[in-house]
Amino acid sequence: MKEMLDQIGFDLPLPVTDPTWIFFLVLVIILFAPIILERLRIPHIIGMILAGVAIGEHGFNILVRDSSFELFGKVGLYYIMFLAGLEMNMEDFKSIRVKATVLGLLAFIFPLGIGIWTNLHLLGYGLLTSVLLASMYASHTLIAYPIVIRYGINRQRAVSIAVGGTAVTDTLTLLVLAVIAGMFKGGTSDMFWMWLILKVILLSLFIMYTFPRIGRWFFRRYSDNVVQYIFVMAMVFLGAGLMELIGMEGILGAFLTGLVLNRLIPHVSPLMSHLEFVGNALFIPYFLIGVGMLINLQVLFGHLDALKVAGVMIVVALLGKWIASWLTQKIYKMSSVERELMFGLSNAQAAATLAAVLVGYNLILPDGSRLLNEDVLNGTILLILVTCVASSFITENAAKRIAMDDAEMNEENAQEKECFLIPVANPETLENLMALALVVRDPKQNQNLVALNVINDNGDSPRLEMRGRRTLERASQITASVNVHLKTVSRFDLNITTGIMHTAKEYDATSIVIGLHYKSSIVDSFFGNLTENLLKNTYQQVMIARFLMPVNTLRRIIVAVPPKAEFEHGFVKWITHLCRMSRELGCRLHFFAHPQTIGYLRGYIQKKHKDVLTEFQELEDWDDLLIITGQVNYDHLLVIVSSRRGSISYDSSFERLPMQISKYFNNNSIMLLYPDQKGDPNESLSFADPRGWAETQYYDKVGNWLYKWFKKE
């Protein structure tokens, strides 16, 4: 190849050292390796490593592992650990924390115990090498998690336990790795262990306390996606750097940063999409290619010892994880398919395993040898290949069986199709309204978001049309950044309310999301004519929101529920939407309701959304709504479940809501929620009362007065 290039006058000596051509070749590998290896059913992570083997000095010697691979490799390693922490659903972990902790401890203890014995007696390694190598067996990566998402069973008990167990095992593995690495970086005095543990605890508490507060403050002040991305990456390297300062490995700091920031970065947010995109497109593949360049397959297949090491590693890793899954199944009396699913999810070795082997490979013992030699480094590649393939097949089989069982159960309770209509007249409220729609929508349903811009058909139409087109384009950019389809509609109408109503009918909208009206004058009403007319002429659920901070920085959702709300037609729908919002944002739902209503709320949430963290507090009389003022902080969202006149849960005290909100909750993010009602609003019209609500308004007042009078007597 070199002679052919010389003949045509193209001087490109091998190995390539020019930065331009190095980066080009790496990008070509990142581009084509997944495409080729997908046809061979080889996981992408293995494909990148094998590509690194091929181009490295032990392969065709095309590239040298220079400083760029060390730099990007370290960034990629931190990125893997950060995303692993970011993917952890801490709310899921809290709801099944006991079971997840049991699985995590068993999945750590058994591979570690079996691994230490086999490493000492079968492989003949020293104690430190045996402990570090055994800790690699204990860790696991949720490489098969996309499979359970594809089958829609990611909320199953077994999946939540496996995900929570991952947090336990990976944290313990990283602690073992950090302690062993710290022993080589610092002294080994009598106080070494106590001082090291104390430093880790104090720094971990510092990160857990300060990083979320700094992140929440930053996200409230700056909404630019690029600025937010740079900030998050700076926090990742700050956490990693602080860990290195105390003599630990930086990957523990990156993992911890991901854990504490995951509540501020929802999975359906543009920021999360950007983080995953950049990491998966550049940093992580660069890291994996660099790992492959360290591998020497001639050592692996040319020496019996290397194959022996690889065989022991694979057997111990699979056996330890199976024992942990089997014991968890027996302890909590789970089914065999749940055990299979836990085993499938928990036996893949990837991120933490690569981190441990690279750290051990770079640690030099006093005699000049490496803590983990080339046999272990090469055996790790086979370990990753076998466990990833086994994990994918086992998880696929178990997920398919569970999904088939769930399909039979769900045939009777088929969920109605959803469609959210978001009128986007005000560019200032656009991002928050779109963020609200993204966190309450059903992710299993496609094309369930419609953004609408209604233009008054008057002489100023061209200017309004241009401004509306820009607003719709911005809405499309927001949803496109999280891979969600958005239907944009622009229509002319003399009346904006009529335009919204007609669009809602045309697209079968089940919920309407609008911003709270800003009063422009003293005589202007609280809701504004548009919202008032919309509530009078539609019976779909309407969510009227005002956010004083980005949606992802909310810490709690306070929900005020009126008496008899459980008898409304849309009761189940708004509970489902708030539970989705709570789950996506990692917020706690705090309900204030009548004791009887609390029973219905608690029962439904326990049945359908048991993973959502909730609190319940009695609110006997809706007139006592002001007692909530002491419960709502600046970073909370107050949701007031109201109702239209004439509905079952309507109370005359609702007429005072605008005054109370303006006086007591003016500095809070708030959402007024009007549930679905049965029937057609036009059915209640008459010649005597065109709006159909005059009589019921007085009936309510008289009825409430008589009730209170008899109660007093």
N, C-alpha and C positions, 0 to 999 in steps of 0.2 A: 504493500500500500504506500509506504514511504517512497519507494523507487518510482511508482507511477506519479505521485505528486511532484517529485523532482523533475520528471520529464516534461511536465506541462508548465514548469516554472512556478509551481505553487509550493513555497517553502513553509511547511508546517511540521516542525520536528516533534517526534513523540518521545516522551509524554508531553502533552500540550501544557505550556506554562503561561501563555498569554491570557490575561483575565477575560478579554472579550470572548475568545473561543471556549474557555472553561465554562463561562456562564451559558453560552449558546448550547454546548453539549449537554449540560445539566438540564436545561429547559427542554431539549429534545427528548431526553430520557423521561422527564416528568410527564411529557405529553404522550409519548407512544408506549411506554412500559405498561400502564394500566389497560390500554386498548388491546395490546397483544396478549397480556396475561389473563385478561378477563375471558378470552376465548378458551384458555387452558384451565379455567376454574381455579386459578391460583390467587390467593388474597393479595390485595394491592401492597400491603406492608411487606410481604415476602418478595413481591415483584421488584420493589424499589431496592431492597437489600441485594437481590440477585443481580440487578443491573449494576449496583456498585461493585459487586464481585467481578463482573465482566470487564469493567473499565479500569479497575484498580491495578496496582502494581503486581498483584498475584494473578491477574487475569491477562487482558491484552495490553496492559500498561499504557492506556490512552491518557489517563489523567493521574496526577500526583495529588495525594491528600495534603494540600497546602493549608495555609492559615485561613483561607476562605471557608474551607470545610470545617475547620475547628470553630470559627466564629458562627457560621450559620448552623453548624451542628449543635452548638450550645444553645442557641436561640431555639432551635427545633425541639431539643430535649425539654427545655423549660416550657415550650408551647404545648407539648404533649401532656405534661403534668398539670399545667394550668387548665387546659380544656377538660382533663379528667376530673379536676375539682369542680369546674364550672358545670359539667354535665350532671353532677350529683344533685338529685332532688332531695334537699334536706327535709322538706315537709313529709315526703314519703318515708324517709328514714325515721323521723320522729314518731310517726303513727305505728310503725312496726319495729321500733328500735330494739325491743328485747329479742325478737326472733332474728332480726338482722345481726345483732351483736353476737348471738349464739352461733349463727352460721359463720360470721366473720372470724370469731375466735377459733372455732373448730377448723375452718379452712386455713387458718394460720398455724395452729398448734400441730396438727397432724402432718402436713407436708414438712414443717420445720423439724419436728421430732424424727420422722422417718428419714428426712434428708440428712440431718446431722449424723445419724448412725451409719447410713450407707456411705456418706462421704468419708467418714473416718475409717470404716472397716473395709469397704469394697473398693474405694478409690484411693485410699491412703493419703488424704489431704490433712493439713494441720487444722487446729481447732477454729481459728479465725476464718480461714478459707471455707471450712465446712459450714460454719454458721452463715456466712454471707451467701454461699451457694444455695443453702437450704432456704434462706429467706426468699430467694428468687422463685423457688417452687411455690411458696405461699402466696405471692402476689398474683393478681389476675387483672385483665383488661376486658371491658365489656365490648369486645369486638363484634359479638353477635347481637348486640342490642338493636341495631337497625332491623333485624329479622322480626323481633317481637313487635316493633313499631309497625312494620309492614302488615303483620297479621292483626293489628289492633288489640293486642292483649297486654300492652305495657302497663296497665293498671291492675293486672292480676297479682294476687298475694305472693306467689312464688317469684315473680319478676321483681316486685318491690323488695323482697327479702334479699334477693341476689344483688340488687343495686346497693342496698344499704350495707350488705356484707362486704361489698367492694371497698366502701369507704373505710371500714374497719381494717381489713387485711392490707390494703395499700398503705394506710397510715402506719400500721405496725411494721410493715416491710421497710418503708422509708425511714422509720426511726432506727431500725437495726442497721440499715445502710449508713445513716447519718452518724450513728455512734461509732461504727467500725471505721468509717472515713475520718471521724474526728480524732480517733486514737492515733492516727498516723499524722494528723496535722498539729496536734498539741502534745503536751507532756502526759505522762501516765503516773502521776502522783497518787497518793492515797485518796485525795479529795477530788480526783479527776471525774469519777462517775457522778458524784453528787453535784459538783459544779457544772458539769455538762448538762445533766438533767434539769438543774435549776435554770440554766441559761435558755434551754429549749422551751421550758414552760413559760418563763417570763416573756420571751420574744413571741411565742405563740399567742399569749394573752394580749400582748401589745398589738399584734397584727389583727387579731379578732376584734379588738375594741376600737382601734383607730381607723383601720382601712375602710370599713363600711361607712363610718361617719364622714371621712374625707370624700369617699366616692359619692355619697348621697348629696353632700354640699356641692361637689363639682357638677354632677348631672343636673342639679336644679339651676345652676347658673349658665351652663354652656350646653347647647343642644346640637351643635355641629357634629356630624358623624365622624369626620376626620379627627377633630380635636378630642372627642370621646375615645376613639380608638387609641390615639397616642397616649392619652392619660392612663388607660387600662394597661397598656404595655409597660408604661413607666412604673406602675404599681407592681406588676409582675416581677420586673427586674429589681425593684426596691426590696420586695420580699425575699427574692433569691439572694440578693447581695447582703442583706442583713443576716441571713442564715450562714452565709459564708464567713461573715465577720466573726461569728462566735465559734467558728471551727466546724460547722455542719455543711452538708451538701445543699446547694442552692435549689435542687429540685423539690425539697421539702417546703421551702418558702414559696415556690411557684404553685405547688399543690394547695397549700394553705390559702394563698391569695385567691385561687379559684373558688375554694369553698366559701370564703367570706364575702366574695363579690357576686355569687350566683343569684342572690335575691335581687340585686340591682340590674341584672342583665337577663330579662325574660327570654325564653327560647324562641319566641316569635318576634323579637325586636330586630331592627336593622343592625344594631351594634353586634348582636350575637351572630348574625349572618356574616358580617364583615370579619369578625374574629375567626370564624370557622373557615371562611373563604381564603383569607391570607395564609392562615396556618396550613390548610390542606393543599393550597396551590404552590407554596414556595418553601416555607421554613421546615415543615415536617418531612416532605420528600427529600430536601437537601440533607437533613439529618440522617434519614434512612440510607441514602446513597453513601454518605460518609461512613456509616456503620459497615455497609457491605464492602467498602474498600479496605477495611481491616481484616476481612475474612480470608483465610487461606484454605481453599478446599483441598489442596494437595496434602495438607497436614491432616485434615479430617478423614479423607479416604485412603491416605497412605500409611496411617498408623492405627494399629488395633486399639491403642489406648484412647484415641480420640473417639472412635466409634463406641467404645465401652462407656466413656463419660456421657456421650449423647444418649445412649440407651438407658443408663441409670437415671439421667435427668428426666427423660420422657416418662418412664414407668412411675417414678416417685411422684412427679407432678400430677399425673392422672389419677393414681391410686389415692393420694392424699385428698384431692378434691372430691373424689367419689365417696370416700368414707365420711367426710364432713357433710355432704348432701344427704347421705343415707341416715346418719345420726339425727340431723335436723328434721328429716321426714318422720322418723320414729318418735322423736320427742314431742312434736306438735301434731302428730297423727295426720299427716298430709298424704295426698294420693301419690301413686308411683309416677304419674306423668308430671306432677309438680316437682318431685325429686329429679326427674330427668331434665326438666327445664332449669332448675337451679344448678345442676351439674354442668349442663351445656353452657350456661352463661358464665360460670365461675372457673372454667378450666382453661380459658385462652390466656396465654402468656404473651405480652407485647410491651406496653409502655414502661411499666415499672421494672420489668425483667431486663429490658434493654438498658434502662438507667443504671440498674445495679451492676450488670456485667461490665459496662463501660467504666464505671467508677472503680470497680475491683481490678479491671485490666490496667488502669492508669496508676494504681497504687503500687509503689515499689517497696519490697521488703528490705530489711537491712543487708541480706545476702545478695541483693541485686536482682532477684527474681520478682515476678509479678504476683500479686495476691491471687488473681484469677488468670491462669495461663491461657495459651492459645487453644488448648483442647476445650476448655470451658467456653471460650469465645465462639469457637466454631460449633460446639455442641448446642449453644444457645440458639443458633439459627435453625437447627433441626428441631429443637424444642418448640420454638415459635411456630414453625411451619406445621408440625404435627398437631399441636394443641389448637391452633387457629382453625385448621381444617376440621378437626374433631368437634370443636365447639360449634362451628357453623352447621354441620350435619345433625348433631344431636339437638341443637336448639330448633332447627328447622322442623325436625320430626315432631318434637314435643309441642311447638307452637301451632303446628297444623292441627294436631289432635285437639288441643284446647280450643282453638278457633272454631273447629267444627262443632264441638259441644256447645260453645257459646252461641253459635249461629242458630242451633235448634231452640235454645232458650229465648233468644231475642226475636224469633219470628212472631211471637205473640205480642211483644212490646216494641213494635217497629217505631222508630223515632221519626217524627214529622220533619219534613224538609225545612230548613231555615234559610232566611234571606234577610240581611241587614241593609237597610237603606240609610245612607249617610249624606244628608244635604251639606254641602261644603261652601257656604257663601262667604264665610269669614276666614281669610288665610291665617290669622293669628291663632285660631282654635283648631285649625286643620289637623296638625300633628297629634294633638291629644285626643281628638275624636277618632282618628284612624287607629291610634294605639288602643283606645277603649274597645273599638270594634274587633281588633285583632285578638284581644285577650278574652273576649266573651264568645266569640264564634266557635262553632264545632270544627275542629281541625280535620275531622274525617269527611266533611262535606266540602266539595269543590265548588267554586263559583258562587259563593253565598254572600259576597259583598258587592254592593252597588253604590257608587258615588254619584251624586246628582248636583248639577248646577242649573238653577232656574233663572232665566233672564226675562225681565220685564219687556214686553213688546212695545217699546217706545222709541223716541228719536235717538236715545243714547245707547241703543242696542249694540252697535259695533264695538264700542269701548268695553261695555260689560261682557260681551262675548269673548273678547280677547283676554280680559282678566279672569273670566271663568275657565277658559281653556288652560291658562297657566295653573290655576288652582287644581284642576283635575289632573294635569300632568304631574304636579307635585304629589297628589294622592296616589297616583299610579307608581311613582318612584318609591314611595314608602312601602307599599305592599309588594312590589317587585323585589325589593331588597330582602324580603323574608320568603320569597318564592310562593306568594299567595296571589291568586288571580283576582283582579278587580275589574268590574264592569263599570265604565264611565258613561254617564248620560248627560247631555246638555240639551235643554228644551226651552222654547219660548212660551211664555204664558203671561196673561195680564195679571194674574194673581199667583203669588208664589206658593201659597197654601194649596191652591188647586193643582199646581204643577207637581207638588210633592205627593198629593193624594193620588193623582192619576198615575204617576210613576210607580207608587206603591202597589197599585192594582195591576199594572202591566207586568211587573216583575214578581208578583206574589210575595211582597215583602212581609215578613212576620214581625219585624222590629224596626223602629225608626230611631236613629241616634242623632240628636241635635245638640247644639250648644245653648247654654242659658243666655237669655236676652240681656243685653246691657242697656240700662235705662239711660236715655239721652236727654230727658227733661223731667221736671217734677211731675207733670201730668201723665207721663208715660207709665204704663202698667208694669208690674214686676215681670210677667212672662212675655209681654209684648203681644201684639195682635196676631202675629204669625203662629206662635205656639198655642195661644188660646183657641184660635180657629182650628188648628190641627187636632187638638185634644177633643174638641167638640164634634169633629167630623170624621174621626177614625176610631176604631176599636182595637187596632193593633197596639202592641206594647210600645211605649214611647219612653226613651231614656234621655233626660235633659241634664246635661253635665256642664260643670264649670270646674276646671282644674287650675289651681294656683301653682302647680309644680308638675314636672313630668310624671306620667303615670307610673313608670317603673321605680320611682323613688318613694312611693306610698308604703307605709309600714303597717297600717291596719285599716280595716273596713268596718265602720260602725253602721249598723242597719237598724233603722226605726220602722217597726212593722205595726200597722193599726190592727185593732181587734177585728175578727171575722175575715181577715185577709186570706185565711185558708179556704174560704168558700168561693173565692174568685176563680174565674176560668184560667187565668194565667199564673196561678200560684206556683205551680211546679216549674214553669218556664223561667221566671225571674230568679228562683232559687238556684236552678241549674246554671244560669249565666253568672251569678255572683260566685258560685263555687268554682267555676272555671277561672274566673278572674282571680280569686284567692289562690288557686293552685298555680297559675302562671306567674303571679307576682310574689308568691311566698308570703302572703299576708294572712293574718288571722281574721276570721269573720266574728264580729261581736254583735249579737242580736239583742235588741230591746223590744219586747213584745208582751202581749197578754199571756198569762199562764197557759190557757187553752191553746193559743196559737203556738207557743213554744213547744208543746207536745207534738204538734204536726211538723214543725220545723225540724226538731230533733230526730223524729222518726224517719222522715224522708232522707235527711242528710246521712244518717247512719246506714240506711239501706242502699243509697245510690252513690254517696260521695263521702264514704267513711274516712278517706285519706285527708280531708280538709279539716284544718284546725278551727274549732268553733268555741265560742263562749255564749252563754245565754243569761240574760238578766230580765227580771219581770218589770213590765211597764203597765201597771193596772189601768191607768186612765190616760188616754191620748192627750188630755189637757196638760199632763205632766211632762210633756216633751222637753221642756226647758231643763229638766234634770240631766239631760244628756250633754249639756254645754260643758260640764266639768270633765266629761269623758273624751271629748274630741280635741285632739291636739292639732298642731299646724300640719304635721305630716300624715294625718289620717284623712280618709275619705268618708264623708257622711252620706249615706244613702237613705233617703226618706221614701218609703213605699207609700205612695198616695193612691188615690182612685178618683174616677170621674163621678160627677153628680149622678145620683140615681143608681149607683152600683151598690153591691151588698155591703162593702166595707166603708162606704162613704160616711164621713162624719162632718158635721157643720164646723168643727174646729179646724178643718182643712182650710177654711177661708182666711184664717189668721197665719197660715204658713208663710206667705210672702213677707209679712211684717216681721215674723219671728226670724226668718232666715236673714233678712236684711239687717236686723238689729243684733242678733246673737251669733250668727254663723257667717258673717260677711268676710272673715279672714280664713275661711276653711274651704277646702275643695269639697264640692257637694254634687250629688246626683239625685234628681227627682225621678222616680220610676213609676210610671202608670201602667199597670198590668193589662194583659189581654182581657177583653170582655166578649161575651157571646153576643150574637145578633148583629144587626146593622144599625148604625146611629140614625139613619134616616127613618127607621121604623117608629121612633119616638116623636116625630114631628107632628104638629097639628096646627089648625088655624088659630086656635086660642093661644097656643104656646109654641111658636115656631122653633124654639130651641129645646123644648120638651123637658126643661129642668126646673121651671119656676115652682111647680107644686111640690115636687119632691124635696126642694130646698126647705120649704116651710114645714113639711111633714117631719123632716129630720130634726128641725129645731124644736117643734112641739113635743115630739117623741122623747128627745133627750131631756127636755125640761121636766116632763111627767116622770120619767125614770128616776131622775135625781131627787124629785120631790118625794116620791114614794120611798126611796132609799133612805132619805133623811128622816121621814116619819118612822 
